[in-house]
Amino acid sequence: MKNNIINIILSFITLFGIASCVDDNYPEPQETFRGKFIDKGTQKAFQTAIGNTGIRIRMMEYSWSETPQPYDFNCKMDGTFNNTKVFEGEYGITPSGAFVPLPEERIQISGTVEKTYEVEPILRVELVNEPVLNADRSVTFNVKVTYGNDNSTYKQPLEEGWLFVSETDYVGDFSYSPNYSVRCTPAQMGATGMLSTSGTTFTVSTTAASKAFPDYARKYFFRVGVRSQVTFDATNRYNYTEVKEIAIPAQ
């Protein structure tokens, strides 16, 4: 009798195990939502960070509910995005980043949907000229910072700037070497208050870093990022120049 009870229990366990292995009837997400962010004023690629301090795209699937759970993903450093795992349906799309906020837009996602967002940066951070590799193996950048929009709400004094340096091309506030990177205060950037119409131009060099480059030759990646006192969702977001790759020679 005892063996029969054990066999019955084992049979139920087997049945439940088989049932749990049956695939559900929902197809995998196969739709694609891709595109890019560009600076509305210059029509150039919008330079950003990756991760939480970069561009976040929030998708709200309204096909089944008016109060869905948000689905977030982030852009690449050059402002492009390519999400190939989206369920077909109607979505509310809200991008957020170091630019004047955009309202939610409802989009039907089916097949491949491409979108170009023209955004107004909080700050426009540009290189005045190409970086200079000096005789002492330091690198100098001349940078111009202006407001990238005419909205008074988002025209705030500068908070800080950085010459970010990294051993990889993923360089920015999310990934940089503290040994070689250089922080700039508003005073060092020549902007202790609101920026004038012409903005501010400043020079930053790796000679101010706490440690010199090593004696051997290798490539490094550089990028200047500046942020103002504007924050979004309690997150500091920088506006950036493009990434520059420079080969530092041996000592």
N, C-alpha and C positions, 0 to 999 in steps of 0.2 A: 504493500500500500504506500509505504514511504517512497519507494522508487517511482511509483506512478505520479505522486504529487510533484516530485522533483522534475520528472519528464514534462509534466504539464507546464510548470513554471518556466522551464527552459524553452518550451515551444512558444510561450507568450513573448519571452525576451527576444527570440529569433524573429518572430513576426514584427515586433516593434522595431527591431533593428533594420529589417528589410524595408519597412514603411518609411523609416527616417532617411533611407538612402535614395528614395525615389526623387528624381529631379522635379523641380517646380515647373509650372507651365509658363513662367514669365521669360521672354527672350532676353538675352543680354543686351545692354545698351549699345547701339551701333551708330547712332547719329553723331554728326560732327558740328561743333560750333568753334569757328576759328576767325582770326582777324588780327587787327593791330590798333595801337594807339599812336596818334601823331600830334605834334604841337600845332594847334590851330593857327598860330601866328607865323610859324616858319615852315610848316608842312614837313618838318623833319621827324624822324622816329622819336618817340617819347622815351627818354632814357629813365630807367627805374631800377629799383632793387628787386631781389627775388625774396619770396617769403612774406612775412607779415608786414614788413615796412615798404613793400612794393605795391603793385596794383593788384587788388583783390576784385574778382568778379563774383558777385553773389547771384545765384540762380534760384528762383522760387517757382516750383512747378505747380501751376494753377489748374492743370488738367483734371485733378482729382479733388482738390481742396483749395479754398480761399485762404487757408491758414497753414501752408505747408512748412516743413522744416527747411531752413536755408541750406543750400549746397554751394560751397565756396571753392574756388581754385585761383591760382595766381598766374601772372604773366611772366614772360621771360624778361631779361634785362633790357632788351631792345624794344620792349612794348608789344611784342607779338604774343599770340596765344593760339593753342590748338588742342581743343578738348574732343577726343574721339570716342568718348564713352558717355554719351548723353542719351537718355530715353526720349523717344518721340513724344512731343506734347507742347503745350503752351507754357512759356516761362516769363516771369518778370525778371529782367536783367538790370542789375545795379552795379556799375563799376565804382571803385573808390581808390584813390591814390593821392599823390601830391599835386592835385589839380582841383579847380573849382568843381564841386560835386555835381554829378549828373543825376537827373530824375530816373526813376525806374521806367523801363520800357518793356512792353509786352511783345514777345517774339514767338512765333510758331517755329519750333525746331523739327525739321523733317529732312532727312538726307544730310547734305552739307550746307550749312548756313555761314556766310562770311559777313563780317561787320567791321567797318572802320570807324573808330571813335576819334573825333577831333576835340581835343581837350585844351583848356587854358591852364598852364602850369602855375603853381603858386609862385615859383621863382624860375627864371630862365638863366641857366648856368652854362656859360659858353667859354671856350678857349679863345683867347685873343690871337694866339698863334700856336704853332707846334711847340711841344715841350722841348727844352734845351738840355742836352746832356753835357754837363760842364767838365772841365779838365780834371777836377778833383773827384769825379765820379758821382757827384750829386746831380739831381734833376730839378729843373725849375719850371714852374707853370705860371703863366699869366692868365688870369681868369676875370671874366666880366659877369656881374650878377645884376639882373634887372627883375622887376616884377613882370610876371607873364600874363597878367590879367588886369582889368580895370575895375574890379569889384573891391570896394573899400574894405569889406569884411575880411578879405584874404590878403590885404596889404598890411603886413605887420613887420616890425623890426626883425633883423636877422638874429638868430640864436647862436649858431656856430657853423663853421665850415671844416672840412677835412680834405687833406690829400691822402686818399686811401691807397695803400700799397699792398700787393699780394703776390705770392708765388704762383697763383693760378689766375685764369681770366675771369673767375667768379670773384670780383672785387667790388666792395662797397661796405656799407655799415654792417652788413650781414656776414662778411668774411674779409678780414684784413689782418696784416701783421702789425701788432702794436710796436714792434721794434723800429719799423721804418715809416709808419704813417705819421702824419703831422696834423695836429688840431689847430684851428685858427679861431680866435675870439672875434666878436664883431669889430672891436677896435683895430685888430690886425687886418681885418678886411676893409677898414676905412668906412665903417657904417655903424655908428653907435645909436642911430635912431632910424626913422623912416628913410627908405631909399628915395633919392631924387628921381626925376624922370629919366635921367641918363644912367642911373644905377651907380654901381661902384666897381672899380677895377683894382685888383690886388695881385701880389706875387707871393707864391709859396714855394718853398724849396725843401728837399729832403735833408739839407744841411742842418735843419732845425730838429731832426729826429734824434732820439736818445742813443741810437746805435748806428754806426756806418754800415754800408753794405759789406758782405764778406769779401775776402781777398780774391776768390775765384770768380770767373765769368759766369753769368747766367742771366736769363730773362726775367723781368718783373713786369707786373701789370699795374697801371696807375689809373686813378679816377678821382675827380674832384666832386665832392658832394656838399651842398649847402642847404641848411634848413632855416626857416623863420620860426616865430613863436606860434604859428598856426599848427594845431594838432587835429587829428581825426581819430575818433574812438580812443582817445588817450594814447595814441601812437605817434611817435615822431617819424615823419617821412621826409627824406631828403630829395631834392632835385639834383640831377647829375649831369656831368659831361659824358661824352662817350669814353670808352675804355681805350687807353693807349698802352701798347706793348713796347718796351724799351730794353735793349740788351746792355747790361752793365758790364764793362770790360774787366778783366783781371787787374789786380793791383800791380 
